[in-house]
């Protein structure tokens, strides 16, 4: 099992939307590196749901319920999608500001490449962010 972070602007598609639908196809990824990352996602992988835009925080978790497939709704032959399902909304979001301040997370792609919409997370990063979400 691998760990990931997927970003989306809540005005476009929020964690509330995902919970309402239970699962969705994660699509619309245009950046080459983000697409390369999306192609590596496998069924059962755990995924942070990050609200970008004005919020800039991890607000919940998802799981990949399938591996990458071609985006049949796109004219771009390189476009891929992954089906994801909501698993847990966090009681407390972990903000980008908190992540940037944490020495264990300072080298994460989220800090170094802030515009990348799909990125890996290590098990250690995952555990640290989960711990931050439980802090008062």
Z-matrix of the N, CA and C atoms (Angstrom, degrees):
N
C 1 1.446
C 2 1.527 1 108.95
N 3 1.322 2 115.09 1 138.80
C 4 1.463 3 121.80 2 178.20
C 5 1.529 4 108.79 3 -113.19
N 6 1.329 5 114.68 4 168.51
C 7 1.460 6 122.63 5 -179.21
C 8 1.520 7 108.99 6 -122.19
N 9 1.333 8 115.83 7 141.63
C 10 1.459 9 121.72 8 -175.64
C 11 1.513 10 110.61 9 -140.76
N 12 1.334 11 114.70 10 166.31
C 13 1.453 12 122.61 11 168.98
C 14 1.523 13 106.85 12 -130.71
N 15 1.324 14 116.19 13 126.39
C 16 1.470 15 122.76 14 175.09
C 17 1.520 16 107.20 15 -113.92
N 18 1.332 17 115.31 16 136.35
C 19 1.465 18 121.12 17 179.83
C 20 1.522 19 111.07 18 -108.06
N 21 1.323 20 114.38 19 146.55
C 22 1.460 21 120.74 20 172.91
C 23 1.518 22 108.81 21 -157.00
N 24 1.320 23 115.86 22 143.88
C 25 1.457 24 120.68 23 175.39
C 26 1.522 25 108.22 24 -75.08
N 27 1.337 26 117.46 25 127.10
C 28 1.464 27 119.16 26 -176.32
C 29 1.528 28 113.26 27 -62.36
N 30 1.336 29 117.70 28 -23.56
C 31 1.466 30 119.92 29 176.97
C 32 1.534 31 110.71 30 -70.02
N 33 1.322 32 116.43 31 -23.90
C 34 1.464 33 121.47 32 179.39
C 35 1.522 34 110.99 33 -90.01
N 36 1.327 35 116.49 34 -50.47
C 37 1.468 36 121.56 35 179.86
C 38 1.525 37 107.23 36 -158.99
N 39 1.310 38 116.46 37 109.10
C 40 1.463 39 121.56 38 -174.54
C 41 1.526 40 111.71 39 -97.81
N 42 1.319 41 114.98 40 171.96
C 43 1.462 42 119.40 41 174.88
C 44 1.526 43 110.24 42 -62.72
N 45 1.331 44 117.34 43 -34.17
C 46 1.470 45 120.93 44 174.29
C 47 1.526 46 110.82 45 -57.22
N 48 1.327 47 116.27 46 -43.67
C 49 1.464 48 120.65 47 178.94
C 50 1.522 49 110.58 48 -60.55
N 51 1.324 50 115.98 49 -45.05
C 52 1.464 51 120.51 50 -179.59
C 53 1.527 52 110.50 51 -62.19
N 54 1.319 53 117.37 52 -45.34
C 55 1.467 54 119.92 53 178.83
C 56 1.527 55 110.99 54 -60.78
N 57 1.322 56 116.75 55 -37.00
C 58 1.459 57 120.47 56 179.25
C 59 1.515 58 113.11 57 -66.35
N 60 1.325 59 115.75 58 -33.33
C 61 1.466 60 120.35 59 -179.40
C 62 1.529 61 112.24 60 -93.07
N 63 1.295 62 118.14 61 -13.67
C 64 1.464 63 126.70 62 -176.18
C 65 1.526 64 111.30 63 73.58
N 66 1.329 65 117.93 64 -51.22
C 67 1.466 66 120.65 65 175.53
C 68 1.522 67 109.39 66 -142.36
N 69 1.340 68 115.25 67 161.16
C 70 1.456 69 120.44 68 179.48
C 71 1.516 70 109.34 69 -154.62
N 72 1.314 71 115.55 70 163.52
C 73 1.461 72 120.86 71 171.25
C 74 1.516 73 107.74 72 -86.83
N 75 1.328 74 117.44 73 123.34
C 76 1.452 75 121.68 74 176.73
C 77 1.515 76 106.55 75 -82.26
N 78 1.324 77 116.01 76 112.21
C 79 1.462 78 120.68 77 -174.39
C 80 1.520 79 110.27 78 -134.64
N 81 1.315 80 115.89 79 -175.61
C 82 1.457 81 120.70 80 176.51
C 83 1.515 82 114.49 81 79.24
N 84 1.327 83 117.80 82 14.73
C 85 1.465 84 121.12 83 179.75
C 86 1.527 85 108.50 84 -85.31
N 87 1.337 86 116.94 85 115.31
C 88 1.465 87 121.49 86 -175.06
C 89 1.523 88 114.28 87 -106.49
N 90 1.328 89 117.67 88 -29.01
C 91 1.458 90 121.85 89 -177.95
C 92 1.529 91 109.84 90 -65.41
N 93 1.352 92 116.96 91 134.61
C 94 1.463 93 120.84 92 -176.63
C 95 1.522 94 113.31 93 -59.54
N 96 1.339 95 117.68 94 -45.26
C 97 1.463 96 119.84 95 -179.78
C 98 1.529 97 110.96 96 -66.04
N 99 1.316 98 116.99 97 -40.98
C 100 1.466 99 120.41 98 177.58
C 101 1.529 100 110.19 99 -62.77
N 102 1.320 101 117.83 100 -39.69
C 103 1.471 102 121.16 101 176.53
C 104 1.524 103 111.58 102 -65.11
N 105 1.323 104 116.80 103 -40.49
C 106 1.467 105 119.58 104 176.80
C 107 1.526 106 109.64 105 -59.43
N 108 1.318 107 116.24 106 -42.97
C 109 1.460 108 120.16 107 177.97
C 110 1.526 109 111.09 108 -64.17
N 111 1.323 110 117.37 109 -44.01
C 112 1.466 111 121.29 110 -179.51
C 113 1.530 112 110.84 111 -60.87
N 114 1.329 113 117.43 112 -35.02
C 115 1.472 114 121.01 113 178.58
C 116 1.531 115 112.64 114 -67.32
N 117 1.334 116 117.53 115 -17.03
C 118 1.469 117 121.74 116 -179.18
C 119 1.535 118 112.96 117 -90.96
N 120 1.324 119 117.23 118 -9.52
C 121 1.461 120 121.35 119 -178.00
C 122 1.533 121 109.08 120 -69.56
N 123 1.333 122 115.46 121 137.97
C 124 1.457 123 121.76 122 179.90
C 125 1.521 124 110.32 123 -126.54
N 126 1.309 125 115.30 124 156.99
C 127 1.463 126 121.52 125 177.91
C 128 1.527 127 109.10 126 -52.61
N 129 1.328 128 116.03 127 132.36
C 130 1.454 129 121.69 128 179.14
C 131 1.513 130 114.24 129 94.19
N 132 1.331 131 118.02 130 -12.07
C 133 1.466 132 120.22 131 177.91
C 134 1.528 133 109.46 132 -64.07
N 135 1.334 134 115.65 133 143.34
C 136 1.459 135 121.85 134 178.48
C 137 1.527 136 109.11 135 -93.13
N 138 1.337 137 115.48 136 143.04
C 139 1.464 138 120.81 137 -172.57
C 140 1.527 139 110.16 138 -136.23
N 141 1.338 140 115.73 139 127.90
C 142 1.459 141 120.71 140 169.51
C 143 1.520 142 108.19 141 -74.41
N 144 1.329 143 116.74 142 139.17
C 145 1.463 144 121.91 143 173.02
C 146 1.532 145 106.86 144 -101.71
N 147 1.331 146 115.33 145 115.09
C 148 1.463 147 121.76 146 -175.83
C 149 1.512 148 109.40 147 -110.66
N 150 1.334 149 116.57 148 122.80
C 151 1.458 150 121.36 149 173.02
C 152 1.524 151 107.90 150 -84.01
N 153 1.323 152 115.89 151 117.18
C 154 1.463 153 120.29 152 178.29
C 155 1.522 154 108.94 153 -90.77
N 156 1.338 155 116.57 154 -157.90
C 157 1.457 156 120.01 155 -179.65
C 158 1.508 157 111.70 156 70.32
N 159 1.322 158 117.06 157 -130.89
C 160 1.460 159 121.66 158 -176.97
C 161 1.529 160 112.84 159 -74.26
N 162 1.326 161 118.06 160 -26.10
C 163 1.470 162 121.62 161 -173.67
C 164 1.528 163 111.81 162 -78.15
N 165 1.318 164 118.00 163 -54.76
C 166 1.472 165 124.25 164 179.97
C 167 1.527 166 112.06 165 52.71
N 168 1.339 167 115.53 166 65.15
C 169 1.468 168 120.05 167 -179.76
C 170 1.521 169 110.81 168 -159.04
N 171 1.331 170 115.45 169 150.39
C 172 1.458 171 121.62 170 171.58
C 173 1.515 172 106.48 171 -81.14
N 174 1.329 173 116.59 172 123.09
C 175 1.462 174 120.86 173 -172.92
C 176 1.519 175 113.66 174 -114.20
N 177 1.337 176 117.21 175 -11.24
C 178 1.452 177 118.96 176 -178.27
C 179 1.511 178 111.86 177 -175.93
N 180 1.332 179 113.86 178 -172.60
C 181 1.459 180 121.32 179 -178.13
C 182 1.525 181 110.15 180 -126.90
N 183 1.329 182 113.21 181 152.13
C 184 1.461 183 121.88 182 174.63
C 185 1.523 184 107.42 183 -133.62
N 186 1.319 185 115.17 184 170.45
C 187 1.454 186 121.33 185 172.24
C 188 1.524 187 107.48 186 -132.80
N 189 1.326 188 115.74 187 143.98
C 190 1.466 189 119.95 188 174.83
C 191 1.523 190 108.00 189 -76.97
N 192 1.311 191 116.96 190 124.09
C 193 1.467 192 120.43 191 179.29
C 194 1.521 193 111.55 192 -99.15
N 195 1.305 194 116.12 193 1.96
C 196 1.457 195 122.41 194 174.94
C 197 1.511 196 109.36 195 -162.70
N 198 1.307 197 115.87 196 167.41
C 199 1.454 198 120.75 197 177.14
C 200 1.514 199 110.83 198 -86.94
N 201 1.322 200 116.96 199 179.71
C 202 1.460 201 120.61 200 -177.95
C 203 1.528 202 112.11 201 -67.93
N 204 1.317 203 114.55 202 142.20
C 205 1.461 204 121.82 203 175.23
C 206 1.524 205 108.39 204 -137.12
N 207 1.314 206 115.69 205 163.24
C 208 1.462 207 120.63 206 177.62
C 209 1.530 208 109.08 207 -63.20
N 210 1.327 209 115.76 208 143.60
C 211 1.461 210 121.21 209 176.41
C 212 1.522 211 107.98 210 -83.60
N 213 1.313 212 116.32 211 102.04
C 214 1.458 213 121.41 212 -176.54
C 215 1.521 214 112.81 213 -71.48
N 216 1.343 215 117.16 214 -11.90
C 217 1.467 216 121.23 215 179.15
C 218 1.523 217 112.76 216 -95.84
N 219 1.332 218 116.53 217 7.07
C 220 1.459 219 120.62 218 -177.93
C 221 1.524 220 110.58 219 -116.87
N 222 1.326 221 115.54 220 145.84
C 223 1.460 222 120.84 221 174.52
C 224 1.522 223 111.78 222 -80.87
N 225 1.328 224 116.31 223 -11.32
C 226 1.454 225 122.04 224 -178.73
C 227 1.534 226 109.37 225 -83.78
N 228 1.328 227 118.05 226 115.82
C 229 1.467 228 119.93 227 -177.79
C 230 1.530 229 114.05 228 -65.78
N 231 1.322 230 117.93 229 -14.92
C 232 1.467 231 121.57 230 179.70
C 233 1.529 232 112.58 231 -91.28
N 234 1.324 233 117.37 232 -6.99
C 235 1.461 234 121.39 233 -177.01
C 236 1.527 235 110.71 234 -69.98
N 237 1.336 236 115.66 235 134.86
C 238 1.460 237 121.80 236 178.13
C 239 1.515 238 110.08 237 -128.88
N 240 1.322 239 115.37 238 158.97
C 241 1.462 240 122.67 239 176.85
C 242 1.529 241 108.58 240 -134.17
N 243 1.331 242 115.04 241 158.93
C 244 1.456 243 122.05 242 174.91
C 245 1.528 244 106.85 243 -137.00
N 246 1.328 245 117.01 244 133.25
C 247 1.465 246 119.56 245 176.14
C 248 1.526 247 108.54 246 -81.98
N 249 1.342 248 114.73 247 129.57
C 250 1.464 249 122.11 248 -179.99
C 251 1.522 250 109.67 249 -125.36
N 252 1.330 251 114.30 250 158.56
C 253 1.462 252 120.63 251 -179.97
C 254 1.521 253 108.83 252 -135.85
N 255 1.304 254 116.44 253 138.92
C 256 1.468 255 121.22 254 176.61
C 257 1.524 256 109.34 255 -65.22
N 258 1.340 257 116.46 256 137.79
C 259 1.464 258 119.57 257 176.53
C 260 1.521 259 112.69 258 -122.06
N 261 1.343 260 117.70 259 -36.19
C 262 1.469 261 118.37 260 -177.87
C 263 1.514 262 111.05 261 -160.34
N 264 1.326 263 114.91 262 125.12
C 265 1.467 264 120.95 263 170.31
C 266 1.522 265 106.98 264 -85.92
N 267 1.307 266 116.29 265 135.23
C 268 1.457 267 119.74 266 -178.85
C 269 1.519 268 110.87 267 -82.37
N 270 1.314 269 115.15 268 142.13
C 271 1.467 270 120.77 269 175.74
C 272 1.523 271 110.55 270 -64.51
N 273 1.340 272 115.07 271 -35.90
C 274 1.461 273 120.45 272 179.79
C 275 1.520 274 109.00 273 -132.21
N 276 1.307 275 116.48 274 121.98
C 277 1.468 276 121.01 275 177.66
C 278 1.525 277 109.61 276 -69.03
N 279 1.327 278 115.61 277 150.60
C 280 1.464 279 121.25 278 175.31
C 281 1.520 280 107.01 279 -106.18
N 282 1.313 281 116.50 280 116.95
C 283 1.455 282 121.42 281 -173.46
C 284 1.529 283 112.00 282 -81.59
N 285 1.314 284 114.45 283 158.88
C 286 1.457 285 120.40 284 175.44
C 287 1.526 286 110.33 285 -61.33
N 288 1.301 287 117.28 286 -36.58
C 289 1.471 288 120.64 287 178.66
C 290 1.528 289 110.46 288 -60.30
N 291 1.325 290 117.79 289 -42.83
C 292 1.469 291 121.25 290 177.43
C 293 1.525 292 111.23 291 -63.45
N 294 1.322 293 115.40 292 -42.46
C 295 1.463 294 120.79 293 -179.10
C 296 1.526 295 110.38 294 -63.40
N 297 1.319 296 116.74 295 -43.17
C 298 1.467 297 120.86 296 179.91
C 299 1.522 298 112.04 297 -63.01
N 300 1.323 299 117.57 298 -32.50
C 301 1.463 300 121.83 299 -178.54
C 302 1.522 301 112.70 300 -77.68
N 303 1.333 302 117.35 301 -19.45
C 304 1.463 303 120.87 302 -173.41
C 305 1.528 304 110.89 303 -84.43
N 306 1.334 305 118.63 304 120.93
C 307 1.469 306 120.77 305 -177.48
C 308 1.531 307 113.18 306 -62.05
N 309 1.332 308 117.78 307 -27.26
C 310 1.470 309 120.69 308 179.23
C 311 1.522 310 112.51 309 -74.33
N 312 1.321 311 116.57 310 -15.25
C 313 1.464 312 120.64 311 -176.44
C 314 1.532 313 113.20 312 -114.48
N 315 1.313 314 117.62 313 -1.47
C 316 1.466 315 122.56 314 -173.33
C 317 1.524 316 114.13 315 -60.83
N 318 1.325 317 118.66 316 -27.63
C 319 1.470 318 120.59 317 -178.34
C 320 1.528 319 113.17 318 -95.06
N 321 1.314 320 117.69 319 1.78
C 322 1.463 321 122.15 320 -178.99
C 323 1.526 322 110.17 321 -65.11
N 324 1.332 323 116.93 322 146.16
C 325 1.468 324 121.81 323 178.29
C 326 1.523 325 112.02 324 -56.10
N 327 1.325 326 117.31 325 -29.68
C 328 1.461 327 120.91 326 179.15
C 329 1.525 328 110.78 327 -58.46
N 330 1.316 329 116.76 328 -33.87
C 331 1.462 330 121.88 329 179.41
C 332 1.529 331 110.19 330 -85.73
N 333 1.324 332 116.86 331 -41.34
C 334 1.464 333 121.28 332 -174.49
C 335 1.529 334 113.67 333 -81.00
N 336 1.324 335 118.08 334 -32.80
C 337 1.470 336 122.79 335 -178.72
C 338 1.529 337 108.77 336 -128.18
N 339 1.321 338 117.56 337 72.22
C 340 1.458 339 120.44 338 -169.91
C 341 1.530 340 115.47 339 -64.37
N 342 1.311 341 118.91 340 -14.84
C 343 1.463 342 119.60 341 -179.04
C 344 1.529 343 113.24 342 -94.49
N 345 1.328 344 117.93 343 -6.12
C 346 1.459 345 121.83 344 -179.48
C 347 1.528 346 109.93 345 -71.46
N 348 1.333 347 117.60 346 127.37
C 349 1.467 348 120.98 347 -171.68
C 350 1.523 349 115.22 348 -91.52
N 351 1.323 350 117.52 349 -18.06
C 352 1.470 351 121.83 350 176.80
C 353 1.517 352 106.74 351 -135.05
N 354 1.343 353 116.39 352 121.53
C 355 1.464 354 119.11 353 -176.86
C 356 1.523 355 110.49 354 -146.74
N 357 1.322 356 115.81 355 153.43
C 358 1.466 357 118.68 356 177.76
C 359 1.519 358 111.63 357 -76.99
N 360 1.311 359 114.73 358 160.27
C 361 1.462 360 122.85 359 170.65
C 362 1.523 361 106.33 360 -132.83
N 363 1.304 362 116.69 361 144.67
C 364 1.456 363 119.92 362 175.17
C 365 1.529 364 108.92 363 -81.80
N 366 1.312 365 115.92 364 164.88
C 367 1.459 366 120.17 365 176.82
C 368 1.528 367 109.76 366 -60.32
N 369 1.334 368 116.49 367 -39.16
C 370 1.461 369 120.68 368 179.72
C 371 1.531 370 111.34 369 -65.22
N 372 1.332 371 116.77 370 -41.65
C 373 1.467 372 120.11 371 177.05
C 374 1.524 373 110.12 372 -63.08
N 375 1.334 374 115.98 373 -43.90
C 376 1.461 375 120.57 374 179.46
C 377 1.528 376 110.12 375 -57.74
N 378 1.321 377 116.21 376 -49.52
C 379 1.462 378 120.33 377 -178.15
C 380 1.526 379 111.78 378 -62.99
N 381 1.320 380 116.88 379 -38.08
C 382 1.464 381 120.27 380 179.98
C 383 1.526 382 110.99 381 -67.01
N 384 1.328 383 116.66 382 -43.68
C 385 1.469 384 119.63 383 179.64
C 386 1.525 385 110.08 384 -65.77
N 387 1.327 386 117.41 385 -39.67
C 388 1.474 387 119.82 386 175.99
C 389 1.526 388 110.55 387 -59.45
N 390 1.335 389 116.01 388 -43.09
C 391 1.470 390 119.93 389 178.70
C 392 1.535 391 110.70 390 -61.55
N 393 1.321 392 116.69 391 -42.10
C 394 1.470 393 120.33 392 178.22
C 395 1.533 394 110.92 393 -61.80
N 396 1.327 395 117.30 394 -35.79
C 397 1.461 396 120.56 395 -178.20
C 398 1.522 397 112.32 396 -68.09
N 399 1.331 398 116.79 397 -20.14
C 400 1.477 399 121.26 398 -179.68
C 401 1.524 400 112.47 399 -92.70
N 402 1.334 401 117.57 400 -8.61
C 403 1.457 402 120.45 401 -179.76
C 404 1.527 403 110.45 402 -76.40
N 405 1.287 404 115.40 403 145.81
C 406 1.475 405 121.15 404 178.08
C 407 1.494 406 111.15 405 -82.74
